[in-house]
C-alpha cells in the first residue's frame, strides 16, 4: 500500500507506483471477475464476444 510508505524521492515514488499498478491489473485476483485478474478477465471477455 503506497500510503503507508515513505519515499526517498519522486523517482522512488514513481517506481513503486508503476509496480503497484502492474500488480493491481495483472496479479490481483478478484472474486467479482470469476477469480481472474482484471487483465485476464478482459482477455477472456474479448474472446467470448
C-alpha positions as CSV (number, residue, x, y, z in Angstrom):
1,X,0.0,0.0,0.0
2,X,1.5,3.2,-1.2
3,X,0.0,5.5,1.5
4,X,1.9,3.6,4.3
5,X,5.3,4.1,2.7
6,X,7.8,6.9,2.8
7,X,9.6,7.6,-0.4
8,X,13.2,8.8,-0.8
9,X,12.5,10.7,-4.0
10,X,9.9,11.3,-6.6
11,X,11.6,8.7,-8.8
12,X,11.3,6.2,-6.0
13,X,7.6,7.0,-5.7
14,X,7.1,6.6,-9.5
15,X,8.8,3.3,-9.5
16,X,6.7,2.0,-6.6
17,X,3.5,3.3,-8.2
18,X,4.3,1.6,-11.5
19,X,4.9,-1.7,-9.7
20,X,1.6,-1.3,-7.8
21,X,-0.4,-0.6,-11.0
22,X,1.1,-3.7,-12.6
23,X,0.2,-5.8,-9.6
24,X,-3.3,-4.3,-9.5
25,X,-4.0,-5.1,-13.1
26,X,-2.1,-8.3,-13.7
27,X,-1.8,-10.3,-10.4
28,X,-4.6,-9.2,-8.1
29,X,-7.4,-11.8,-8.1
30,X,-11.0,-10.5,-7.9
31,X,-13.9,-12.7,-6.9
32,X,-16.2,-10.5,-8.9
33,X,-14.1,-11.2,-12.0
34,X,-14.6,-15.0,-11.6
35,X,-11.3,-15.4,-9.8
36,X,-9.2,-13.7,-12.6
37,X,-7.1,-10.6,-12.6
38,X,-8.6,-7.6,-14.4
39,X,-6.3,-8.2,-17.5
40,X,-7.1,-11.9,-17.6
41,X,-10.8,-11.2,-17.3
42,X,-10.7,-8.6,-20.2
43,X,-8.9,-11.1,-22.4
44,X,-11.4,-13.8,-21.6
45,X,-14.3,-11.5,-22.2
46,X,-13.0,-10.4,-25.6
47,X,-12.5,-14.0,-26.7
48,X,-16.1,-14.8,-25.7
49,X,-17.5,-11.8,-27.7
